[in-house]
Amino acid sequence: MRYNLLYIALFLTGSILLSSCKKKKEEPEPDPKPVIEFVSVSPTTMVQFQDSIVLKIKYKDANGDLGDMDPDVRSLYVKDARLSKADYFHVKPLAPVSSENIPIEGELTIKLNTLFLLGTGNSELTTLTIKLTDRAGNTSNEITSSQITINKQ
């Protein structure tokens, strides 16, 4: 009888200990897609073939793999709203390549020399849509600049 009470006590103690243990919550994996945010465009009124456009965007990337050492890799997408196709540009690594899997964030400045009038008028309005793709092929959200006025010379 003594052994039965001992087994019951051990069983109850073990059950209480096991039921009081909480599962460790697993941290969710960070989203591998870069996140970008529009900061500014300047000037907002420009003269074709004379002025450059400077775009500023903020970026965050959970695994630090934005940009590429290979100049033939085009990871920046910029689309003029007046056109059907986008232009793609090279972006140098935004963090040392050896520091992948380390979250990064910062501001990226993009200089464009290519805006000009498409029609025969004296001015046109447009916006620019921007996306970034990291080395793993993850594409960021899409952002759109404020309106830009392009004037004839």
N, C-alpha and C positions, 0 to 999 in steps of 0.2 A: 504494500500500500504506500509505503514511504517513497518507493521508486516512481509509482504512478503520480504522486503529488509533485515530485521533483521534475518529471517529464512535462507535466502540465504547466508548472511554473516556468520552466525553460521555454516551452512552446509559447506561452503568453508573453514572456519577456521578449522573445525573438519577434513575435508578431507586432508588438508595440514598437520595437525599434525599427523594423522594416516599414511600418506604416507611417512613422514619423519622418522618414527620410524624404526629402523633396528632390525631385528631378532637377538637375541643373538646366536652366534655360539656355538653349543654344542661341548664340548671337546670329542674327540673319546675315547671310552673305551680302556684302556691299554690292550695289548695282554696278556692274562693270561698264555701263554706258556713261560716257562723259556727259556733263551737264553744262550748258552755256547760257549766258544771259547778256542781252544787249545793254551796252553802257552808253555809247554815243557815236555820232557820225558828224564829221566836220570837213569842210563847210557843208551847210545844207543847201546853199546856192552856189553853183560853180559855173565856170566858163569852160566849154568843151575844148579839148586839146591844150588847155592852159593850166587848169587846176587839178590837183590830185585829191582823192577822197581818203580820209583816214577814219577807219572804223575801229572802235574799241569794244572788246567783249570780255566778260569774265568767264573763267572756266573752272570746273572742278572735275577731278577724275580719281576714282577710288583706288585704281591700281597704277597710276602714274605712267601710263604708256601712250601719252599724246606726243605726236610728232615723230619724225623718222630721220635717221642719219642719211639715208639714200635720197639724194635730191630728185630722183625720178618718181618717188612715191608722192602722190598728190592727195593729201588728207583734208584739205580745206575746200569746202564747196561754197561758192558765192554765185547766186543767181540774180541777175537783173530782172525785175518784174516785166520789163518790156520784151524780153527774149524768151524763146522756148527752151533753150539749153543753158546749163550752168557752166561757169569756169571753175577749174580746179587748180589749187596752188599747193606748193610744198610748204610744210611747217617743220622747222628744226625741232629736235626733242625739247620738250618743255621741262624735263627733269633728266638727270643723268640716266642713261639707259640701264646702268647697273642697279638703279634704285626702283625697279619695277615692283609693283605690289605695295607701294607706299603712296598714300593719298596725296594729291597735289591740288593746288588751286592758285589762281593768279589772274592777271589781266594780259590779254593778247592784243597788240596793235597791228592792224592790217592796212597797208597803203595800196590804193588802187589808182592806176594812171589811165584807165581805159574807158571812162564814161564819155560818150559823145551822143549827139542827136542822131536819131534813126530816121526821122522824117524831114520834111522841108520847112517846118515851122521855126520860130525864133527860140522856143523853149519847150522842154518836156519834163514831166514829173516821173519819178520812179522810186522804188524801194529795193533794197537788197536783202535776199534771204541767205542765211549762213548756217552751215552744219560742219561739224568736225568728226573725223573717224580716227579711232586709235589704232595702234599696231595690231591689236587682236581682231580688228574688223568691226568693233562696236561703234555705231553711229550715234551721235548726240541728238538731243532735241533740235528742232529747227527754230531759229529766231529771225525776226524781220526788223530791219532798220527803220528809223523814221524817214519821212519823205525827203527826197533830194530833188532840187530843181537844177536842170542842166540848161544853160543858155548858150546861144550862138556867140561867136567871137565879136 
